[in-house]
């Protein structure tokens, strides 16, 4: 077993002390909790991967049908400042790499926050007109924008926490995993089935853990 002192030095006191608090002062238990957090982050990677790929490709497909393949450049269509900034940066990076700026390369270069911004209230008119075509429920019904925006906000925050190796044990991970699975199924049943073949989240989660405290301010 790794020495808790060595782990604390490697992780920094500020990062490790949270796990020590959750473990009620048991430093070896704190290492176990840190390890579990890392394993759960790893287990969420494929489900989030599937959701992100399905989301951006469905938005691109539907918007291309409505506005053309380079719909990003339609005047007045992108409404969030960070989306415009990302688009400009993506184009510059592609050009600097000596590659042609194509729709496919732009889709791959734009971040998850670009795509989730398409579900903000500002896009309600576009959702009613076009974006509602990106997904449907199992019985074939189209979905309201809020069916995506509410769970997607928390999923994006959770994704960012796992990407930056932040603690996630105090989050309602089972709920977010269910939402990821449901949203992916609405967007692309094929991707949903592919994810299900590799999804280990429930197996890791079933090992269970007990926290000394739970923080509700960012627990989602």
Rosetta blueprint (number, residue, H / E / L):
1 X L
2 X L
3 X L
4 X H
5 X H
6 X H
7 X H
8 X H
9 X H
10 X H
11 X H
12 X L
13 X H
14 X H
15 X H
16 X H
17 X H
18 X H
19 X H
20 X H
21 X H
22 X H
23 X L
24 X L
25 X L
26 X L
27 X H
28 X H
29 X H
30 X H
31 X H
32 X H
33 X H
34 X H
35 X H
36 X H
37 X H
38 X H
39 X H
40 X H
41 X H
42 X H
43 X H
44 X H
45 X H
46 X H
47 X H
48 X H
49 X H
50 X H
51 X H
52 X H
53 X H
54 X H
55 X H
56 X H
57 X H
58 X H
59 X H
60 X H
61 X H
62 X H
63 X H
64 X H
65 X H
66 X H
67 X H
68 X L
69 X L
70 X L
71 X H
72 X H
73 X H
74 X L
75 X L
76 X L
77 X L
78 X L
79 X L
80 X L
81 X H
82 X H
83 X H
84 X H
85 X H
86 X H
87 X H
88 X H
89 X H
90 X H
91 X H
92 X H
93 X H
94 X H
95 X H
96 X H
97 X L
98 X L
99 X L
100 X L
101 X L
102 X L
103 X H
104 X H
105 X H
106 X H
107 X H
108 X H
109 X H
110 X L
111 X L
112 X H
113 X H
114 X H
115 X H
116 X H
117 X H
118 X H
119 X H
120 X L
121 X H
122 X H
123 X H
124 X H
125 X H
126 X H
127 X H
128 X H
129 X H
130 X L
131 X H
132 X H
133 X H
134 X H
135 X L
136 X E
137 X L
138 X L
139 X L
140 X L
141 X L
142 X E
143 X L
144 X L
145 X H
146 X H
147 X H
148 X H
149 X H
150 X H
151 X H
152 X H
153 X H
154 X H
155 X H
156 X H
157 X H
158 X H
159 X H
160 X H
161 X H
162 X H
163 X H
164 X L
165 X L
166 X L
167 X L
168 X L
169 X L
170 X L
171 X L
172 X L
173 X H
174 X H
175 X H
176 X H
177 X H
178 X H
179 X H
180 X H
181 X H
182 X H
183 X H
184 X H
185 X H
186 X H
187 X H
188 X L
189 X H
190 X H
191 X H
192 X H
193 X H
194 X H
195 X H
196 X H
197 X H
198 X H
199 X L
200 X L
201 X H
202 X H
203 X H
204 X H
205 X H
206 X L
207 X L
208 X L
209 X L
210 X L
211 X L
212 X L
213 X L
214 X L
215 X L
216 X L
217 X L
218 X L
219 X L
220 X L
